[in-house]
Each structure stands twice: as structure tokens, then as C-alpha cells.
């Protein structure tokens, strides 16, 4: 376990390598020679430069793309915050293993490896209206699991999650980090009715009140209000930064999981791109707060890393254009 204390983890969150400016500049210079008006491929050009910056290569590559889906269960589901029972988390993990979920199909289309990591599903986190979701040891163990999962031999990593009820801790973390109250960040998740939505807001407000003393510390917020799968995503995003691996973030839960790093360091999420903006209430506001414009807006709200998997194809398109287009000189096309 790489992190034996919150102080060690906090130090790792502050000690972040910068991107490779020279690699990004080389991409920009090449883009300006290709057979197109300068800037005409928009975010595809910026995405190629982003890949180069965080891979540290003037010519990026996507030989190995990997999707991690972390799964966890939440004690707060006992408060009726989800339209589905907690046992669905275990059932969906089995579905992933059998290849029957959306993420299995999307990972295949994206040419990405898929790894599903279940985190102590038989022992849900604490109900954060009554106690901390995780004590320090449980939180650090989950963060460390995510950190250890990300190797240096990956060219692009996507993070996703599975955990019935986990839009509740995601909304609670967002409210604790950025303010505005529970209602601003709370949506219907798996499809709760109006009464369920009101109950969900009340539960989040109760959690914020219960842990008011911790709300000045992003890591304490993640431990008190989050979940094991969210903590693992935080660890994975941190490891990716330390190991020069660019990251595609999935939806609301995934973004909320990574958000504490963005609060601890002003450039903490510079190596990430928001794959899409979810239909889940709060995600657009969270992306705006973090300064992460989404690549896609498809009305998705599934989780599982599904939006990130779709966005892999956009990143591949960016790289193919950058690497394989002819220059004006090569094509014999007159430049202006």
C-alpha cells in the first residue's frame, strides 16, 4: 500500500509532475503544416497536443488503452436514496465478467482493455449521516488499490464506477468541495421519483451537517462522504499523473471522485479530459467548477466508464489525423 497516512497522500497530491511543453509544442508545430486550415480540426488538434504533453512524446501513441471500473457498496443506500437495491452492484459486476454490460461493448469498439475491480462489496461503507463512510485506514486502502492498478505501460486510461447509490456521495462531495447546498448537486441517479429525490437531498444535507468539521479538507471530505470506488478512482487519477498517463474521466461520479485532487492542487487535473457531460444533475456545474469542458454531450448517465469509452474513439481520431495526414509539402498542395 503506497499511502500509509493522509499526510503521505496529501504530499503526493501536491508533488505533481508538469506536462512536457516541448512535446505539446512539437504537436502544435506539426499541426500547422498539415493539409488543412490552421485550427480547423478544433479540439481534435488540442487533444493530440494534450496526449503528447502528458505522455511526454512528440508523437503520441495509443497502443495500450485501458478502462478501469471500480465497484463499491454504500451504507447510505439504507436511507432509500436509490431506485435499485444494493445487491445490484454485485449482480452488475458479474454481468461485466460475463461480457453483458454496455461497457463491455464500448470497450471492445474502443480497442481498450477492461478491468473491473470490486472493493469489499460484502461490507458497505458507513452511512455518512451517522458516521464517516470510511475511516482513514479504509480510505487509504481504497486509494492505494486505485493507485497500484495504473501501470506505466498504459498510453491512455479511462475510469468508471459501479455502485448502487453512489450519485449520493458524489453529490455530497461536490457540495462539500464547492458549496451551494445539496439541492444544486443532487439528481435522480438511477431514477428515483420526486419523493425519493427530496429524501436524497435531505440525506446529503444531513451528511454535510454531520461532517461539518471536515469540510475544509478535500481528503477528509472524500473519506467521510465518499465510497471505496470513488477513493480508488482518486488514487488511479493520481497514479496516472505520477506515471505520465493521460486520463479520460467518465461521468458525474467519476468526476466527483477526482475533484479533491483538483482542489488540492491548482493543476491537479490538468492531465485529464472530461469525456462527456452526464445528464445527471450537477455534472455540468461540477465540470465548470473544475474548468473541464466535456468532449461529448450525449445525454448519457449510465456510469461504468461508458462515456469515457465512447470518447476514446474521439482521441483515436485526433491521433490518426495528427500522425497520418500529409503536410502541404508532402501532398504538393499550395499553402497560403
Secondary structure in CASP SS format (residue, H / E / C, confidence):
PFRMAT SS
TARGET T0000
AUTHOR 0000-0000-0000
METHOD secondary structure of the structure
MODEL  1
X C 1.00
X C 1.00
X C 1.00
X C 1.00
X C 1.00
X H 1.00
X H 1.00
X H 1.00
X H 1.00
X H 1.00
X H 1.00
X H 1.00
X H 1.00
X H 1.00
X C 1.00
X C 1.00
X C 1.00
X C 1.00
X C 1.00
X C 1.00
X H 1.00
X H 1.00
X H 1.00
X H 1.00
X H 1.00
X H 1.00
X H 1.00
X H 1.00
X H 1.00
X H 1.00
X H 1.00
X C 1.00
X C 1.00
X E 1.00
X C 1.00
X C 1.00
X C 1.00
X C 1.00
X C 1.00
X C 1.00
X C 1.00
X C 1.00
X H 1.00
X H 1.00
X H 1.00
X H 1.00
X H 1.00
X H 1.00
X H 1.00
X H 1.00
X H 1.00
X H 1.00
X H 1.00
X H 1.00
X H 1.00
X C 1.00
X C 1.00
X C 1.00
X C 1.00
X C 1.00
X C 1.00
X C 1.00
X C 1.00
X C 1.00
X E 1.00
X E 1.00
X E 1.00
X E 1.00
X E 1.00
X E 1.00
X E 1.00
X C 1.00
X C 1.00
X C 1.00
X H 1.00
X H 1.00
X H 1.00
X H 1.00
X H 1.00
X C 1.00
X C 1.00
X C 1.00
X C 1.00
X C 1.00
X C 1.00
X C 1.00
X H 1.00
X H 1.00
X H 1.00
X H 1.00
X H 1.00
X H 1.00
X H 1.00
X H 1.00
X H 1.00
X H 1.00
X H 1.00
X C 1.00
X C 1.00
X C 1.00
X C 1.00
X H 1.00
X H 1.00
X H 1.00
X H 1.00
X H 1.00
X H 1.00
X H 1.00
X H 1.00
X H 1.00
X C 1.00
X C 1.00
X E 1.00
X E 1.00
X E 1.00
X E 1.00
X E 1.00
X E 1.00
X C 1.00
X C 1.00
X C 1.00
X C 1.00
X C 1.00
X C 1.00
X C 1.00
X C 1.00
X C 1.00
X C 1.00
X C 1.00
X C 1.00
X C 1.00
X C 1.00
X C 1.00
X C 1.00
X C 1.00
X H 1.00
X H 1.00
X H 1.00
X H 1.00
X H 1.00
X H 1.00
X H 1.00
X H 1.00
X H 1.00
X H 1.00
X H 1.00
X H 1.00
X H 1.00
X H 1.00
X C 1.00
X C 1.00
X C 1.00
X C 1.00
X C 1.00
X C 1.00
X E 1.00
X E 1.00
X E 1.00
X E 1.00
X E 1.00
X E 1.00
X E 1.00
X C 1.00
X C 1.00
X C 1.00
X H 1.00
X H 1.00
X H 1.00
X H 1.00
X H 1.00
X H 1.00
X H 1.00
X H 1.00
X H 1.00
X H 1.00
X H 1.00
X H 1.00
X H 1.00
X C 1.00
X C 1.00
X C 1.00
X H 1.00
X H 1.00
X H 1.00
X H 1.00
X C 1.00
X C 1.00
X C 1.00
X C 1.00
X C 1.00
X C 1.00
X C 1.00
X C 1.00
X H 1.00
X H 1.00
X H 1.00
X H 1.00
X H 1.00
X H 1.00
X H 1.00
X H 1.00
X H 1.00
X H 1.00
X H 1.00
X H 1.00
X H 1.00
X H 1.00
X H 1.00
X H 1.00
X H 1.00
X C 1.00
X H 1.00
X H 1.00
X H 1.00
X C 1.00
X C 1.00
X C 1.00
X H 1.00
X H 1.00
X H 1.00
X H 1.00
X H 1.00
X H 1.00
X H 1.00
X H 1.00
X C 1.00
X C 1.00
X H 1.00
X H 1.00
X H 1.00
X H 1.00
X H 1.00
X H 1.00
X H 1.00
X H 1.00
X H 1.00
X H 1.00
X H 1.00
X H 1.00
X H 1.00
X H 1.00
X H 1.00
X C 1.00
X C 1.00
X C 1.00
X E 1.00
X E 1.00
X E 1.00
X E 1.00
X C 1.00
X C 1.00
X H 1.00
X H 1.00
X H 1.00
X H 1.00
X H 1.00
X H 1.00
X H 1.00
X H 1.00
X H 1.00
X H 1.00
X H 1.00
X H 1.00
X H 1.00
X C 1.00
X C 1.00
X C 1.00
X C 1.00
X C 1.00
X C 1.00
X C 1.00
X E 1.00
X E 1.00
X E 1.00
X C 1.00
X E 1.00
X C 1.00
X C 1.00
X C 1.00
X C 1.00
X C 1.00
X C 1.00
X H 1.00
X H 1.00
X H 1.00
X H 1.00
X H 1.00
X H 1.00
X H 1.00
X H 1.00
X C 1.00
X C 1.00
X C 1.00
X C 1.00
X C 1.00
X E 1.00
X C 1.00
X C 1.00
X C 1.00
X C 1.00
X C 1.00
X C 1.00
X C 1.00
X C 1.00
X C 1.00
X H 1.00
X H 1.00
X H 1.00
X H 1.00
X H 1.00
X H 1.00
X H 1.00
X H 1.00
X H 1.00
X H 1.00
X H 1.00
X H 1.00
X H 1.00
X H 1.00
X H 1.00
X H 1.00
X H 1.00
X H 1.00
X H 1.00
X C 1.00
X C 1.00
X E 1.00
X H 1.00
X H 1.00
X H 1.00
X H 1.00
X C 1.00
X C 1.00
X C 1.00
X C 1.00
X C 1.00
END
